[in-house]
Amino acid sequence: MNVVIPGEGDDWAGRLADAAGEGAAVGDAFGVPVLDVPADRWVATLAAARDAGLTFFDWLSAVDELDAGFSVVAHVADLTRHPVLHLLVRTAIPREAPVLPTVTGVYRGASWHERETHEMFGIGFDGHPALDPLLLPDGFDGHPLRKEFVLAARAAKPWPGAKEPGESDQAAAGKTRRRLLPPGVPDPSWGPRQPSAEVDGE
């Protein structure tokens, strides 16, 4: 892969898309360029971004797209420029096999973010030195940021809260608000369930 050096005023994101190979596309998210790449070009594209001057690794995370699988996104930047150059690199992976190669060999700071994404979404990162638990207690079952996972606190505690302003006075007078069931919480039980396109619309 050729190293791409962005120059003032040039289409550096488009040139990175060329470096990312066939299937890559450049978009925009609130003024930040977004480079969508095939999963097999994930590491090579981020290496090209680093070599093009985007040496600051900000964060990496994922989005649960339900039946479409997962989107994994990394934000990198060139802090030597004014204004700062930002780039989001994004790829899609299937739900049945949510695995990507690690980019810790490109950006050392990606290690913590890949551990968190592995823990919260169940996405594997091949070659990561240690995908050890980071935030959840030992023995925790499930991946809390997957859309099919229901948080226990939402089912155990009335939602949108145990008490609203003035609620106690109304209850004493025999007036109570209709309790709302929080989105994604089944009744009467809670816990992991199968993903469904209807989760977002509940």
Backbone as JSON Lines, residues from 0, in Angstrom:
{"i":0,"aa":"M","n":[0.85,-1.18,0.0],"ca":[0.0,0.0,0.0],"c":[0.89,1.23,0.0]}
{"i":1,"aa":"N","n":[0.57,2.21,-0.85],"ca":[1.32,3.46,-0.89],"c":[0.96,4.32,0.31]}
{"i":2,"aa":"V","n":[1.96,4.99,0.85],"ca":[1.72,5.93,1.93],"c":[1.08,7.19,1.33]}
{"i":3,"aa":"V","n":[0.02,7.65,1.94],"ca":[-0.69,8.83,1.46],"c":[-0.36,9.99,2.39]}
{"i":4,"aa":"I","n":[0.2,11.05,1.84],"ca":[0.52,12.23,2.63],"c":[-0.46,13.33,2.27]}
{"i":5,"aa":"P","n":[-1.39,13.67,3.17],"ca":[-2.36,14.71,2.85],"c":[-1.69,16.08,2.8]}
{"i":6,"aa":"G","n":[-2.04,16.87,1.81],"ca":[-1.51,18.22,1.69],"c":[-2.62,19.22,1.92]}
{"i":7,"aa":"E","n":[-2.23,20.46,2.15],"ca":[-3.22,21.49,2.4],"c":[-4.19,21.59,1.22]}
{"i":8,"aa":"G","n":[-5.49,21.5,1.52],"ca":[-6.5,21.69,0.51],"c":[-6.78,20.47,-0.36]}
{"i":9,"aa":"D","n":[-6.04,19.37,-0.17],"ca":[-6.31,18.22,-1.03],"c":[-7.35,17.31,-0.4]}
{"i":10,"aa":"D","n":[-7.87,16.39,-1.21],"ca":[-8.89,15.47,-0.74],"c":[-8.2,14.28,-0.09]}
{"i":11,"aa":"W","n":[-7.66,14.51,1.12],"ca":[-6.87,13.46,1.76],"c":[-7.73,12.26,2.13]}
{"i":12,"aa":"A","n":[-8.99,12.47,2.53],"ca":[-9.85,11.33,2.85],"c":[-10.12,10.5,1.61]}
{"i":13,"aa":"G","n":[-10.33,11.18,0.47],"ca":[-10.54,10.44,-0.77],"c":[-9.32,9.66,-1.18]}
{"i":14,"aa":"R","n":[-8.14,10.24,-0.95],"ca":[-6.9,9.52,-1.29],"c":[-6.71,8.32,-0.37]}
{"i":15,"aa":"L","n":[-7.13,8.45,0.9],"ca":[-7.08,7.29,1.79],"c":[-8.05,6.22,1.33]}
{"i":16,"aa":"A","n":[-9.2,6.64,0.79],"ca":[-10.15,5.66,0.27],"c":[-9.52,4.87,-0.87]}
{"i":17,"aa":"D","n":[-8.74,5.55,-1.69],"ca":[-8.03,4.83,-2.75],"c":[-7.06,3.82,-2.16]}
{"i":18,"aa":"A","n":[-6.36,4.23,-1.1],"ca":[-5.42,3.32,-0.45],"c":[-6.14,2.15,0.21]}
{"i":19,"aa":"A","n":[-7.4,2.38,0.63],"ca":[-8.16,1.32,1.3],"c":[-8.65,0.26,0.33]}
{"i":20,"aa":"G","n":[-8.6,0.55,-0.96],"ca":[-8.93,-0.47,-1.95],"c":[-10.39,-0.47,-2.36]}
{"i":21,"aa":"E","n":[-10.73,-1.45,-3.19],"ca":[-12.08,-1.55,-3.73],"c":[-13.1,-1.8,-2.62]}
{"i":22,"aa":"G","n":[-14.23,-1.15,-2.72],"ca":[-15.28,-1.31,-1.72],"c":[-15.27,-0.22,-0.66]}
{"i":23,"aa":"A","n":[-14.23,0.64,-0.67],"ca":[-14.18,1.74,0.29],"c":[-15.01,2.91,-0.22]}
{"i":24,"aa":"A","n":[-15.53,3.71,0.71],"ca":[-16.34,4.86,0.34],"c":[-16.16,5.95,1.38]}
{"i":25,"aa":"V","n":[-16.19,7.2,0.93],"ca":[-16.05,8.34,1.82],"c":[-17.41,8.99,2.03]}
{"i":26,"aa":"G","n":[-17.74,9.25,3.29],"ca":[-18.98,9.94,3.65],"c":[-18.68,11.07,4.6]}
{"i":27,"aa":"D","n":[-19.71,11.5,5.32],"ca":[-19.57,12.62,6.23],"c":[-20.48,12.4,7.43]}
{"i":28,"aa":"A","n":[-19.97,12.72,8.62],"ca":[-20.78,12.66,9.84],"c":[-20.57,13.95,10.62]}
{"i":29,"aa":"F","n":[-21.51,14.89,10.47],"ca":[-21.44,16.17,11.18],"c":[-20.12,16.88,10.91]}
{"i":30,"aa":"G","n":[-19.7,16.86,9.65],"ca":[-18.49,17.57,9.26],"c":[-17.21,16.79,9.39]}
{"i":31,"aa":"V","n":[-17.26,15.57,9.91],"ca":[-16.07,14.72,10.03],"c":[-16.11,13.67,8.92]}
{"i":32,"aa":"P","n":[-15.05,13.56,8.12],"ca":[-15.04,12.53,7.07],"c":[-15.14,11.12,7.66]}
{"i":33,"aa":"V","n":[-15.92,10.29,7.0],"ca":[-16.07,8.9,7.41],"c":[-15.61,8.02,6.26]}
{"i":34,"aa":"L","n":[-14.68,7.14,6.53],"ca":[-14.15,6.24,5.52],"c":[-14.64,4.83,5.83]}
{"i":35,"aa":"D","n":[-15.58,4.33,5.0],"ca":[-16.09,2.97,5.15],"c":[-15.21,2.02,4.35]}
{"i":36,"aa":"V","n":[-14.72,0.99,5.02],"ca":[-13.8,0.05,4.37],"c":[-14.25,-1.38,4.61]}
{"i":37,"aa":"P","n":[-13.9,-2.31,3.71],"ca":[-14.17,-3.72,3.97],"c":[-13.37,-4.19,5.18]}
{"i":38,"aa":"A","n":[-13.88,-5.18,5.87],"ca":[-13.23,-5.67,7.09],"c":[-11.81,-6.15,6.82]}
{"i":39,"aa":"D","n":[-11.55,-6.7,5.64],"ca":[-10.21,-7.21,5.36],"c":[-9.2,-6.09,5.08]}
{"i":40,"aa":"R","n":[-9.66,-4.84,5.01],"ca":[-8.78,-3.69,4.81],"c":[-8.7,-2.81,6.07]}
{"i":41,"aa":"W","n":[-9.28,-3.29,7.16],"ca":[-9.35,-2.52,8.41],"c":[-7.97,-2.09,8.9]}
{"i":42,"aa":"V","n":[-7.08,-3.04,9.09],"ca":[-5.75,-2.72,9.63],"c":[-4.94,-1.91,8.62]}
{"i":43,"aa":"A","n":[-4.98,-2.31,7.36],"ca":[-4.19,-1.62,6.34],"c":[-4.63,-0.17,6.19]}
{"i":44,"aa":"T","n":[-5.94,0.09,6.3],"ca":[-6.44,1.45,6.16],"c":[-6.0,2.32,7.33]}
{"i":45,"aa":"L","n":[-6.1,1.78,8.55],"ca":[-5.66,2.55,9.71],"c":[-4.15,2.77,9.69]}
{"i":46,"aa":"A","n":[-3.4,1.81,9.15],"ca":[-1.96,2.01,9.01],"c":[-1.68,3.13,8.0]}
{"i":47,"aa":"A","n":[-2.46,3.16,6.91],"ca":[-2.29,4.23,5.93],"c":[-2.65,5.58,6.52]}
{"i":48,"aa":"A","n":[-3.7,5.63,7.35],"ca":[-4.09,6.88,8.0],"c":[-2.97,7.36,8.92]}
{"i":49,"aa":"R","n":[-2.41,6.45,9.69],"ca":[-1.3,6.82,10.58],"c":[-0.12,7.36,9.78]}
{"i":50,"aa":"D","n":[0.22,6.67,8.69],"ca":[1.36,7.09,7.87],"c":[1.09,8.39,7.13]}
{"i":51,"aa":"A","n":[-0.19,8.74,6.97],"ca":[-0.55,9.99,6.31],"c":[-0.56,11.16,7.29]}
{"i":52,"aa":"G","n":[-0.22,10.89,8.55],"ca":[-0.13,11.97,9.52],"c":[-1.19,11.96,10.59]}
{"i":53,"aa":"L","n":[-2.18,11.06,10.49],"ca":[-3.21,10.97,11.52],"c":[-2.71,10.04,12.62]}
{"i":54,"aa":"T","n":[-1.76,10.53,13.38],"ca":[-1.06,9.7,14.35],"c":[-1.73,9.66,15.71]}
{"i":55,"aa":"F","n":[-2.73,10.53,15.94],"ca":[-3.42,10.55,17.23],"c":[-4.61,9.6,17.18]}
{"i":56,"aa":"F","n":[-4.57,8.56,18.03],"ca":[-5.69,7.62,18.14],"c":[-6.59,8.1,19.27]}
{"i":57,"aa":"D","n":[-7.84,8.42,18.95],"ca":[-8.76,8.98,19.95],"c":[-9.59,7.89,20.6]}
{"i":58,"aa":"W","n":[-10.35,7.11,19.8],"ca":[-11.2,6.07,20.38],"c":[-11.6,5.05,19.32]}
{"i":59,"aa":"L","n":[-12.07,3.92,19.81],"ca":[-12.62,2.85,18.98],"c":[-13.82,2.27,19.72]}
{"i":60,"aa":"S","n":[-14.91,2.04,19.0],"ca":[-16.09,1.43,19.61],"c":[-16.92,0.76,18.51]}
{"i":61,"aa":"A","n":[-18.14,0.38,18.86],"ca":[-18.99,-0.34,17.92],"c":[-20.43,0.12,18.05]}
{"i":62,"aa":"V","n":[-21.23,-0.24,17.06],"ca":[-22.66,0.02,17.06],"c":[-23.35,-1.29,16.69]}
{"i":63,"aa":"D","n":[-24.35,-1.68,17.48],"ca":[-25.13,-2.87,17.18],"c":[-26.16,-2.51,16.12]}
{"i":64,"aa":"E","n":[-26.02,-3.1,14.94],"ca":[-26.93,-2.82,13.83],"c":[-27.98,-3.92,13.65]}
{"i":65,"aa":"L","n":[-28.2,-4.71,14.72],"ca":[-29.18,-5.81,14.7],"c":[-28.87,-6.81,13.59]}
{"i":66,"aa":"D","n":[-29.81,-7.05,12.67],"ca":[-29.62,-8.08,11.65],"c":[-28.45,-7.77,10.72]}
{"i":67,"aa":"A","n":[-28.06,-6.51,10.62],"ca":[-26.95,-6.12,9.75],"c":[-25.59,-6.38,10.4]}
{"i":68,"aa":"G","n":[-25.57,-6.84,11.64],"ca":[-24.31,-7.13,12.32],"c":[-23.85,-5.96,13.17]}
{"i":69,"aa":"F","n":[-22.56,-5.67,13.12],"ca":[-21.98,-4.59,13.92],"c":[-21.16,-3.67,13.03]}
{"i":70,"aa":"S","n":[-21.19,-2.38,13.35],"ca":[-20.26,-1.43,12.77],"c":[-19.2,-1.14,13.82]}
{"i":71,"aa":"V","n":[-17.94,-1.25,13.43],"ca":[-16.83,-0.9,14.31],"c":[-16.21,0.39,13.76]}
{"i":72,"aa":"V","n":[-16.0,1.35,14.64],"ca":[-15.56,2.68,14.23],"c":[-14.34,3.1,15.05]}
{"i":73,"aa":"A","n":[-13.36,3.69,14.37],"ca":[-12.19,4.27,15.04],"c":[-12.06,5.73,14.63]}
{"i":74,"aa":"H","n":[-11.73,6.59,15.59],"ca":[-11.51,8.01,15.32],"c":[-10.03,8.32,15.49]}
{"i":75,"aa":"V","n":[-9.43,8.83,14.42],"ca":[-8.02,9.23,14.45],"c":[-7.9,10.67,13.98]}
{"i":76,"aa":"A","n":[-6.78,11.31,14.27],"ca":[-6.65,12.73,13.94],"c":[-5.19,13.11,13.74]}
{"i":77,"aa":"D","n":[-5.0,14.23,13.05],"ca":[-3.69,14.85,12.89],"c":[-3.71,16.14,13.7]}
{"i":78,"aa":"L","n":[-3.09,16.11,14.88],"ca":[-3.14,17.25,15.8],"c":[-2.15,18.35,15.43]}
{"i":79,"aa":"T","n":[-1.3,18.1,14.43],"ca":[-0.33,19.13,14.05],"c":[-0.96,20.17,13.13]}
{"i":80,"aa":"R","n":[-2.15,19.91,12.66],"ca":[-2.81,20.83,11.73],"c":[-3.78,21.75,12.45]}
{"i":81,"aa":"H","n":[-3.98,22.89,11.87],"ca":[-4.94,23.86,12.41],"c":[-5.82,24.34,11.26]}
{"i":82,"aa":"P","n":[-7.12,23.98,11.24],"ca":[-7.78,23.17,12.26],"c":[-7.33,21.71,12.21]}
{"i":83,"aa":"V","n":[-7.57,21.0,13.3],"ca":[-7.19,19.6,13.4],"c":[-7.93,18.78,12.35]}
{"i":84,"aa":"L","n":[-7.22,17.85,11.71],"ca":[-7.84,16.93,10.76],"c":[-8.38,15.72,11.51]}
{"i":85,"aa":"H","n":[-9.64,15.41,11.29],"ca":[-10.28,14.26,11.93],"c":[-10.68,13.25,10.87]}
{"i":86,"aa":"L","n":[-10.7,11.96,11.24],"ca":[-11.17,10.91,10.33],"c":[-11.8,9.79,11.14]}
{"i":87,"aa":"L","n":[-12.99,9.36,10.73],"ca":[-13.61,8.17,11.27],"c":[-13.42,7.05,10.26]}
{"i":88,"aa":"V","n":[-12.85,5.94,10.69],"ca":[-12.71,4.75,9.85],"c":[-13.7,3.73,10.37]}
{"i":89,"aa":"R","n":[-14.54,3.2,9.47],"ca":[-15.63,2.33,9.9],"c":[-15.67,1.08,9.03]}
{"i":90,"aa":"T","n":[-16.0,-0.04,9.65],"ca":[-16.18,-1.28,8.91],"c":[-17.36,-2.05,9.48]}
{"i":91,"aa":"A","n":[-17.9,-2.96,8.7],"ca":[-19.05,-3.78,9.13],"c":[-18.61,-5.23,9.24]}
{"i":92,"aa":"I","n":[-19.1,-5.89,10.31],"ca":[-18.81,-7.31,10.5],"c":[-20.12,-8.03,10.81]}
{"i":93,"aa":"P","n":[-20.23,-9.3,10.41],"ca":[-21.48,-10.03,10.61],"c":[-21.72,-10.39,12.07]}
{"i":94,"aa":"R","n":[-22.97,-10.49,12.43],"ca":[-23.34,-10.84,13.8],"c":[-22.92,-12.28,14.14]}
{"i":95,"aa":"E","n":[-22.96,-13.15,13.15],"ca":[-22.66,-14.56,13.39],"c":[-21.18,-14.79,13.69]}
{"i":96,"aa":"A","n":[-20.31,-13.93,13.17],"ca":[-18.87,-14.07,13.4],"c":[-18.26,-12.68,13.6]}
{"i":97,"aa":"P","n":[-18.52,-12.05,14.75],"ca":[-18.05,-10.68,14.97],"c":[-16.58,-10.64,15.38]}
{"i":98,"aa":"V","n":[-15.71,-10.68,14.39],"ca":[-14.27,-10.7,14.66],"c":[-13.56,-9.77,13.69]}
{"i":99,"aa":"L","n":[-12.59,-9.02,14.22],"ca":[-11.7,-8.17,13.43],"c":[-10.27,-8.41,13.89]}
{"i":100,"aa":"P","n":[-9.29,-8.16,13.03],"ca":[-7.91,-8.19,13.51],"c":[-7.64,-6.97,14.38]}
{"i":101,"aa":"T","n":[-6.79,-7.12,15.37],"ca":[-6.45,-6.02,16.26],"c":[-5.65,-4.95,15.53]}
{"i":102,"aa":"V","n":[-5.81,-3.7,15.95],"ca":[-4.98,-2.62,15.4],"c":[-3.98,-2.11,16.45]}
{"i":103,"aa":"T","n":[-3.74,-2.93,17.47],"ca":[-2.78,-2.52,18.5],"c":[-1.36,-2.41,17.94]}
{"i":104,"aa":"G","n":[-1.09,-3.09,16.82],"ca":[0.21,-2.96,16.19],"c":[0.36,-1.66,15.41]}
{"i":105,"aa":"V","n":[-0.76,-0.99,15.15],"ca":[-0.76,0.29,14.44],"c":[-0.85,1.44,15.43]}
{"i":106,"aa":"Y","n":[-1.82,1.36,16.32],"ca":[-2.02,2.35,17.38],"c":[-2.02,1.62,18.72]}
{"i":107,"aa":"R","n":[-0.99,1.82,19.52],"ca":[-0.91,1.12,20.81],"c":[-2.08,1.48,21.71]}
{"i":108,"aa":"G","n":[-2.6,2.7,21.56],"ca":[-3.7,3.15,22.4],"c":[-5.0,2.43,22.13]}
{"i":109,"aa":"A","n":[-5.06,1.62,21.07],"ca":[-6.3,0.9,20.75],"c":[-6.56,-0.26,21.7]}
{"i":110,"aa":"S","n":[-5.57,-0.67,22.46],"ca":[-5.71,-1.86,23.3],"c":[-6.88,-1.77,24.27]}
{"i":111,"aa":"W","n":[-6.94,-0.68,25.03],"ca":[-8.01,-0.51,26.02],"c":[-9.37,-0.49,25.34]}
{"i":112,"aa":"H","n":[-9.47,0.2,24.21],"ca":[-10.74,0.35,23.5],"c":[-11.21,-0.99,22.93]}
{"i":113,"aa":"E","n":[-10.28,-1.78,22.42],"ca":[-10.66,-3.1,21.92],"c":[-11.11,-4.01,23.05]}
{"i":114,"aa":"R","n":[-10.49,-3.91,24.2],"ca":[-10.93,-4.7,25.36],"c":[-12.36,-4.33,25.75]}
{"i":115,"aa":"E","n":[-12.64,-3.02,25.8],"ca":[-13.98,-2.57,26.17],"c":[-15.01,-3.02,25.13]}
{"i":116,"aa":"T","n":[-14.68,-2.9,23.86],"ca":[-15.6,-3.29,22.79],"c":[-15.83,-4.79,22.81]}
{"i":117,"aa":"H","n":[-14.81,-5.55,23.11],"ca":[-14.95,-7.0,23.23],"c":[-15.89,-7.35,24.38]}
{"i":118,"aa":"E","n":[-15.72,-6.66,25.49],"ca":[-16.52,-6.95,26.68],"c":[-17.97,-6.52,26.51]}
{"i":119,"aa":"M","n":[-18.2,-5.35,25.93],"ca":[-19.54,-4.79,25.86],"c":[-20.35,-5.29,24.66]}
{"i":120,"aa":"F","n":[-19.67,-5.66,23.57],"ca":[-20.38,-6.1,22.36],"c":[-20.11,-7.56,21.99]}
{"i":121,"aa":"G","n":[-19.1,-8.17,22.6],"ca":[-18.76,-9.54,22.24],"c":[-18.02,-9.65,20.93]}
{"i":122,"aa":"I","n":[-17.34,-8.59,20.52],"ca":[-16.57,-8.59,19.27],"c":[-15.15,-9.02,19.58]}
{"i":123,"aa":"G","n":[-14.64,-10.0,18.84],"ca":[-13.28,-10.46,19.03],"c":[-12.29,-9.64,18.22]}
{"i":124,"aa":"F","n":[-11.06,-9.54,18.72],"ca":[-9.99,-8.84,18.01],"c":[-8.79,-9.77,17.94]}
{"i":125,"aa":"D","n":[-8.67,-10.45,16.8],"ca":[-7.6,-11.42,16.62],"c":[-6.23,-10.76,16.75]}
{"i":126,"aa":"G","n":[-5.37,-11.38,17.55],"ca":[-4.02,-10.88,17.73],"c":[-3.86,-9.91,18.88]}
{"i":127,"aa":"H","n":[-4.97,-9.57,19.55],"ca":[-4.86,-8.67,20.71],"c":[-4.07,-9.38,21.8]}
{"i":128,"aa":"P","n":[-3.16,-8.67,22.47],"ca":[-2.32,-9.34,23.47],"c":[-3.06,-9.89,24.67]}
{"i":129,"aa":"A","n":[-4.2,-9.29,25.06],"ca":[-4.93,-9.78,26.24],"c":[-6.3,-9.13,26.3]}
{"i":130,"aa":"L","n":[-7.32,-9.84,25.81],"ca":[-8.69,-9.31,25.87],"c":[-9.31,-9.64,27.22]}
{"i":131,"aa":"D","n":[-8.66,-9.2,28.28],"ca":[-9.14,-9.48,29.63],"c":[-10.31,-8.57,29.98]}
{"i":132,"aa":"P","n":[-11.19,-9.03,30.91],"ca":[-12.3,-8.16,31.35],"c":[-11.77,-6.83,31.86]}
{"i":133,"aa":"L","n":[-12.52,-5.78,31.55],"ca":[-12.07,-4.44,31.87],"c":[-13.0,-3.72,32.85]}
{"i":134,"aa":"L","n":[-14.32,-3.85,32.62],"ca":[-15.29,-3.08,33.39],"c":[-16.28,-3.93,34.18]}
{"i":135,"aa":"L","n":[-16.61,-5.1,33.67],"ca":[-17.66,-5.91,34.28],"c":[-17.11,-6.83,35.36]}
{"i":136,"aa":"P","n":[-17.93,-7.2,36.34],"ca":[-17.45,-8.11,37.39],"c":[-17.2,-9.51,36.86]}
{"i":137,"aa":"D","n":[-16.39,-10.25,37.57],"ca":[-16.09,-11.63,37.19],"c":[-17.38,-12.44,37.1]}
{"i":138,"aa":"G","n":[-17.48,-13.26,36.08],"ca":[-18.63,-14.13,35.92],"c":[-19.84,-13.47,35.29]}
{"i":139,"aa":"F","n":[-19.72,-12.21,34.87],"ca":[-20.85,-11.52,34.25],"c":[-21.23,-12.23,32.95]}
{"i":140,"aa":"D","n":[-22.52,-12.46,32.75],"ca":[-23.0,-13.17,31.57],"c":[-23.63,-12.19,30.59]}
{"i":141,"aa":"G","n":[-23.14,-12.17,29.38],"ca":[-23.73,-11.33,28.35],"c":[-22.88,-10.12,28.0]}
{"i":142,"aa":"H","n":[-23.39,-9.35,27.03],"ca":[-22.69,-8.16,26.52],"c":[-23.67,-6.99,26.58]}
{"i":143,"aa":"P","n":[-23.52,-6.11,27.57],"ca":[-24.55,-5.11,27.88],"c":[-24.88,-4.11,26.77]}
{"i":144,"aa":"L","n":[-23.99,-3.86,25.81],"ca":[-24.31,-2.88,24.78],"c":[-24.9,-3.5,23.51]}
{"i":145,"aa":"R","n":[-25.14,-4.8,23.54],"ca":[-25.91,-5.39,22.44],"c":[-27.39,-5.06,22.66]}
{"i":146,"aa":"K","n":[-28.1,-4.82,21.58],"ca":[-29.47,-4.35,21.73],"c":[-30.41,-5.41,22.29]}
{"i":147,"aa":"E","n":[-30.04,-6.69,22.19],"ca":[-30.93,-7.7,22.75],"c":[-30.74,-7.88,24.26]}
{"i":148,"aa":"F","n":[-29.7,-7.25,24.82],"ca":[-29.44,-7.38,26.24],"c":[-30.29,-6.38,27.01]}
{"i":149,"aa":"V","n":[-30.98,-6.85,28.03],"ca":[-31.83,-5.98,28.83],"c":[-31.16,-5.74,30.17]}
{"i":150,"aa":"L","n":[-31.01,-4.49,30.55],"ca":[-30.36,-4.15,31.82],"c":[-31.28,-4.47,33.0]}
{"i":151,"aa":"A","n":[-30.73,-5.14,34.0],"ca":[-31.52,-5.55,35.16],"c":[-32.13,-4.36,35.87]}
{"i":152,"aa":"A","n":[-31.38,-3.26,35.96],"ca":[-31.87,-2.1,36.7],"c":[-33.14,-1.55,36.08]}
{"i":153,"aa":"R","n":[-33.3,-1.66,34.77],"ca":[-34.49,-1.14,34.12],"c":[-35.73,-1.96,34.47]}
{"i":154,"aa":"A","n":[-35.53,-3.26,34.72],"ca":[-36.66,-4.11,35.06],"c":[-36.96,-4.09,36.54]}
{"i":155,"aa":"A","n":[-35.92,-3.88,37.37],"ca":[-36.09,-3.93,38.81],"c":[-36.62,-2.63,39.4]}
{"i":156,"aa":"K","n":[-36.36,-1.51,38.74],"ca":[-36.75,-0.22,39.27],"c":[-37.77,0.43,38.34]}
{"i":157,"aa":"P","n":[-38.85,0.97,38.88],"ca":[-39.84,1.63,38.02],"c":[-39.17,2.71,37.17]}
{"i":158,"aa":"W","n":[-39.64,2.85,35.98],"ca":[-39.03,3.78,35.02],"c":[-40.06,4.81,34.6]}
{"i":159,"aa":"P","n":[-39.77,6.08,34.47],"ca":[-38.46,6.72,34.4],"c":[-37.83,7.07,35.73]}
{"i":160,"aa":"G","n":[-38.28,6.48,36.81],"ca":[-37.66,6.69,38.11],"c":[-38.61,6.23,39.19]}
{"i":161,"aa":"A","n":[-38.06,5.99,40.39],"ca":[-38.91,5.51,41.47],"c":[-39.86,6.6,41.95]}
{"i":162,"aa":"K","n":[-39.46,7.86,41.77],"ca":[-40.26,8.96,42.29],"c":[-40.08,10.18,41.4]}
{"i":163,"aa":"E","n":[-41.19,10.75,41.02],"ca":[-41.18,11.98,40.24],"c":[-41.57,13.15,41.14]}
{"i":164,"aa":"P","n":[-41.2,14.36,40.79],"ca":[-41.58,15.51,41.62],"c":[-43.09,15.55,41.84]}
{"i":165,"aa":"G","n":[-43.48,15.64,43.12],"ca":[-44.9,15.72,43.45],"c":[-45.63,14.39,43.44]}
{"i":166,"aa":"E","n":[-44.95,13.3,43.13],"ca":[-45.62,12.01,43.01],"c":[-46.16,11.53,44.35]}
{"i":167,"aa":"S","n":[-45.42,11.75,45.43],"ca":[-45.86,11.29,46.75],"c":[-47.17,11.95,47.15]}
{"i":168,"aa":"D","n":[-47.3,13.26,46.91],"ca":[-48.53,13.97,47.24],"c":[-49.71,13.43,46.45]}
{"i":169,"aa":"Q","n":[-49.47,13.14,45.16],"ca":[-50.55,12.61,44.33],"c":[-50.96,11.23,44.8]}
{"i":170,"aa":"A","n":[-49.97,10.41,45.2],"ca":[-50.28,9.07,45.65],"c":[-51.13,9.12,46.92]}
{"i":171,"aa":"A","n":[-50.8,10.08,47.8],"ca":[-51.58,10.2,49.04],"c":[-53.01,10.6,48.75]}
{"i":172,"aa":"A","n":[-53.21,11.33,47.68],"ca":[-54.56,11.76,47.32],"c":[-55.28,10.73,46.44]}
{"i":173,"aa":"G","n":[-54.64,9.59,46.25],"ca":[-55.26,8.55,45.42],"c":[-55.03,8.75,43.93]}
{"i":174,"aa":"K","n":[-54.15,9.67,43.56],"ca":[-53.84,9.9,42.15],"c":[-52.44,9.38,41.86]}
{"i":175,"aa":"T","n":[-52.31,8.51,40.92],"ca":[-50.99,7.99,40.55],"c":[-50.82,8.06,39.05]}
{"i":176,"aa":"R","n":[-49.59,8.2,38.66],"ca":[-49.27,8.2,37.23],"c":[-49.24,6.79,36.7]}
{"i":177,"aa":"R","n":[-49.59,6.66,35.45],"ca":[-49.47,5.36,34.79],"c":[-47.99,5.06,34.61]}
{"i":178,"aa":"R","n":[-47.57,3.9,35.09],"ca":[-46.16,3.51,34.97],"c":[-45.86,3.12,33.53]}
{"i":179,"aa":"L","n":[-44.72,3.64,33.02],"ca":[-44.3,3.32,31.67],"c":[-43.28,2.2,31.69]}
{"i":180,"aa":"L","n":[-43.42,1.27,30.78],"ca":[-42.45,0.19,30.65],"c":[-41.27,0.71,29.83]}
{"i":181,"aa":"P","n":[-40.04,0.6,30.34],"ca":[-38.9,1.13,29.59],"c":[-38.69,0.38,28.29]}
{"i":182,"aa":"P","n":[-38.18,1.05,27.26],"ca":[-37.93,0.38,25.98],"c":[-37.0,-0.8,26.15]}
{"i":183,"aa":"G","n":[-37.34,-1.91,25.53],"ca":[-36.48,-3.08,25.54],"c":[-36.62,-3.98,26.74]}
{"i":184,"aa":"V","n":[-37.52,-3.67,27.68],"ca":[-37.68,-4.51,28.87],"c":[-38.91,-5.39,28.71]}
{"i":185,"aa":"P","n":[-38.73,-6.7,28.64],"ca":[-39.89,-7.58,28.53],"c":[-40.62,-7.68,29.86]}
{"i":186,"aa":"D","n":[-41.86,-8.01,29.83],"ca":[-42.66,-8.14,31.05],"c":[-43.19,-9.57,31.1]}
{"i":187,"aa":"P","n":[-43.02,-10.26,32.24],"ca":[-42.53,-9.78,33.54],"c":[-41.05,-10.09,33.8]}
{"i":188,"aa":"S","n":[-40.4,-10.85,32.95],"ca":[-39.01,-11.23,33.23],"c":[-38.05,-10.38,32.41]}
{"i":189,"aa":"W","n":[-36.78,-10.49,32.75],"ca":[-35.77,-9.75,32.0],"c":[-34.57,-10.65,31.8]}
{"i":190,"aa":"G","n":[-33.67,-10.23,30.91],"ca":[-32.45,-10.97,30.64],"c":[-32.14,-10.98,29.17]}
{"i":191,"aa":"P","n":[-31.05,-11.63,28.78],"ca":[-30.69,-11.69,27.36],"c":[-31.8,-12.33,26.55]}
{"i":192,"aa":"R","n":[-32.01,-11.85,25.35],"ca":[-33.01,-12.43,24.45],"c":[-32.51,-12.34,23.03]}
{"i":193,"aa":"Q","n":[-33.2,-12.96,22.11],"ca":[-32.77,-12.99,20.74],"c":[-32.92,-11.61,20.1]}
{"i":194,"aa":"P","n":[-31.93,-11.21,19.25],"ca":[-32.04,-9.91,18.59],"c":[-33.23,-9.89,17.66]}
{"i":195,"aa":"S","n":[-33.81,-8.72,17.54],"ca":[-34.97,-8.56,16.67],"c":[-34.98,-7.16,16.12]}
{"i":196,"aa":"A","n":[-35.42,-7.02,14.89],"ca":[-35.51,-5.71,14.27],"c":[-36.52,-4.84,14.98]}
{"i":197,"aa":"E","n":[-37.37,-5.43,15.84],"ca":[-38.4,-4.66,16.53],"c":[-37.87,-3.98,17.79]}
{"i":198,"aa":"V","n":[-36.6,-4.31,18.21],"ca":[-36.09,-3.77,19.46],"c":[-36.08,-2.26,19.44]}
{"i":199,"aa":"D","n":[-35.63,-1.68,18.32],"ca":[-35.55,-0.22,18.24],"c":[-36.91,0.44,18.34]}
{"i":200,"aa":"G","n":[-37.93,-0.24,17.85],"ca":[-39.24,0.4,17.8],"c":[-40.09,0.19,19.02]}
{"i":201,"aa":"E","n":[-39.58,-0.52,20.02],"ca":[-40.39,-0.77,21.2],"c":[-40.5,0.48,22.06]}
